[in-house]
Amino acid sequence: MEGFLIDVRRSYRAEALCVVQPADTSEVSDVMKLCHERGIAVTPMGGNTGLVGGAIARTEVPGIILSLKRMNRVRELSLVDDTITVDAGCVLADIQRTVADADRLFPLNLSSEGSCQIGGNIATNAGGVTAVRYGTMRQLVLGLEVVLPNGTVLNGLLKLRKDNTGYDLRQLFIGAEGTLGVITAAVLKLFPAPKATATAMLAVASVDLAMEVLGLVRSAFGERLTSFEIISADYMDVVLRNVAETRSPFIERPAWNLLVEITDSNGDADLAAPMEAVLKTALERELIADAVIAQSEAQAASLWHLRHAVSDAIRYAGPNMSHDSSVPLDKQGVFAELTYARIGARFPESEVLMVGHLGDGNMHIVVLFKPDRFAGREDYMAASEAIDLIIDAIVVELRGSITAEHGVGLSYRYRLDRTTEPAEIELMRAIKNAFDPKGIMNPGKILLPSSR
Amino acid sequence: MEGFLIDVRRSYRAEALCVVQPADTSEVSDVMKLCHERGIAVTPMGGNTGLVGGAIARTEVPGIILSLKRMNRVRELSLVDDTITVDAGCVLADIQRTVADADRLFPLNLSSEGSCQIGGNIATNAGGVTAVRYGTMRQLVLGLEVVLPNGTVLNGLLKLRKDNTGYDLRQLFIGAEGTLGVITAAVLKLFPAPKATATAMLAVASVDLAMEVLGLVRSAFGERLTSFEIISADYMDVVLRNVAETRSPFIERPAWNLLVEITDSNGDADLAAPMEAVLKTALERELIADAVIAQSEAQAASLWHLRHAVSDAIRYAGPNMSHDSSVPLDKQGVFAELTYARIGARFPESEVLMVGHLGDGNMHIVVLFKPDRFAGREDYMAASEAIDLIIDAIVVELRGSITAEHGVGLSYRYRLDRTTEPAEIELMRAIKNAFDPKGIMNPGKILLPSSR
């Protein structure tokens, strides 16, 4: 069972009676019926790549872990409908490859795509590096098959772009982190495959200048802008130091690195010349200090490697706390400033690293400490709590989100509770109670145990 | 009060104590608090353009009509965030114009855009002629301000592209037709303004051939395909006969007319040459019989006039029943065939007219009868019920939706009830009960009165 008990960040250890691995939806239904009858807690698990403990079983009375990994069939690929219907246990990268072979794109793109499963991606409304163009998982699902806590199967595997038959239950399961039912299959939207790509890395001096570059790029490329990522100098240093086969494309060390990708489904589209023109304008206006355009797929891949290496880079770098915030785009500069200033004032010995999806407003903050900084777990937790409070205050002030794409799980329940209007929490509790009156479905996630 | 009592199709007449027209959100909240205290039913109304009676007050005990029309301010336009924040009572066309002046696009495009209000568009998850590219209203809303049935204001006017803080209450209000709360304001997503457009009308012999044309167009234009509409020959005849300034661009009368629009935010993009190439290929492969490409904005507008005139065309054409179905794209041909065959067999004296958004799978069926066909209302209702049963059976068989974009309102409650799994209806009732335990919020819509 060991592989099902520890999360990828090694922050939590589960306690469970057993791991159940059903082969199909009817077996999931049987398992849920039995557990519903006996009042046994069920924690669904996909690829176990979640960063907030949402799939880690930690219930008052140990229950079962329901792994979807054996359910990994592609049920149907419809090129006329531009849809693929998949079991929840399909690995994201496998889906990407299957549709690429059929000259289509499934645009969700995450660092964990080699092992995360689509059911988990849906349950957590995954985001990633292409949301600026394609949105998050919520925009990429047309239909869902869900097993309810009492074992009833809702067959909503519809391939429809328009469907207004009452309340949208599908959207409610998306992002509910397995607390309302078990997602067993989904119909996903496909897009035209990109046939022309331009990838560039840019050196900029500030987030405000990066936002001006974003404006330029959007004017020039419109709907073709696919990724607009940012990495701070300090974070890039940690990547270059700790991860193999990483090399900065710049001679001078920029305060911020921007990674920009433009794609077009028209193979004849000329993206290189307009990209050069945009960068020339940006240089002339002194918005950027330097820039490189990838001249081959290999060069593009090595620029992307710098971006995707950020998680590996901090794994052994020292004790750290990582955050997943979004704020409006017109507040990105002030968000970075306030974060540096307030965490720097409280923890001058820390390094504040930033990496994010600037194009969609989602910035990840990592606060990194020296290996010997904390005497023990309690000491670490106290610092972590102080940092949470600092970031929460900034996010609330700027009308942002304390968890942009990672979800709530176990990690952010207290932060959700204290930053959300009580009326909203009450509605969430009422929904939970309506779907799962016995409270057996992934209990203890998202909402704090109710005192009622 | 008269203008608030009759729906645009003149199918329903409301009964209400009064019309309340609040000036802002806090007045809406006060009204809801009072009604909640006294148990008075509240029916919210936007532009009164709904086609299923969703905004028509028909409650057991007369309540009030809550008109949002005085709340019509633009609260904020953020070009950095590509968002506009608007009061619920803003007219769709006014929003389109405001953002066009700022070189942006709000893509929702409906025949009723000159009078429908954005709050109603959101409450009904409106679709229209651009959903093939931009999705329905559900994909176009980032944030919502909602007044709950008890008067509590949920301020969710966030400008965020990523936000995973618990259950997505916003998505639940979208499409709930005002039965869970009153939408008072919204943050809408904006897109790059189109700078190049190609519009063409094509003559095709069958829906199956139209689907092959769709495949060709998608291969050639990918993400640039903005509209792909279809009008049957019989429906086009009714348009040409009944609406001023309409003229078919074809010499021969085609079995089906396709209206295709491609747009690009890049003004230098050449769309005309590839459009000609696609049409040439389609002609050579005998997929189409004829085609015209608009040579000016005026020509494009006159092609669109044929499409947008379909509602006016049947207004005085005779007694009719109109439907709003979607089926998967790979079932469009068989859907049209079965509909013609089964309605034709049962009502050989009727004309079955079809118009729809073929690119997103949404077909509108209008069954038109001679003016003197029905002896009275009962006779008409019996035929209407028989046609409902025929279409519902086909839609269920093909895994489609009985109400793709119009919603349920008063008109489709029985059809929703009999075509939906009981478990889903139960969940909808539980949600309704959680949000509106006193049942004062637009009662009698979507769900049938419960026997419980």
Interface residues (C-beta under 8 A of the other chain):
Chain A: S78 V80 D81 D82 T124 N125 G127 A131 V132 G135 T136 R138 Q139 L148 T152 L154 N155 L157 L158 K159 L160 R161 K162 D163 N164 T165 G166 Y167 D168 L169 Q171 L172 I174 G175 A176 L180 F191 P192 M211 G215 R218 F221 G222 E223 D264 S265 N266 S326 V327 P328 L329 D330 H357 D360 G361 N362 R399 G400 S401 I402 T403 A404 E405 H406 G407 V408 L416 T419 T420 E421 A423 E424 I425 L427 M428 A430 I431 K432 N433 A434 F435 I446 L447
Chain B: S78 V80 D81 D82 T83 T124 N125 G127 A131 V132 G135 T136 R138 Q139 L148 T152 L154 N155 G156 L157 L158 K159 L160 R161 K162 D163 N164 T165 G166 Y167 D168 L169 Q171 L172 I174 G175 A176 L180 F191 P192 M211 G215 R218 F221 G222 E223 D264 S265 N266 S326 V327 P328 L329 D330 H357 D360 G361 N362 R399 G400 S401 I402 T403 A404 E405 H406 G407 V408 L416 T419 T420 E421 A423 E424 I425 L427 M428 A430 I431 K432 N433 A434 F435 I446 L447
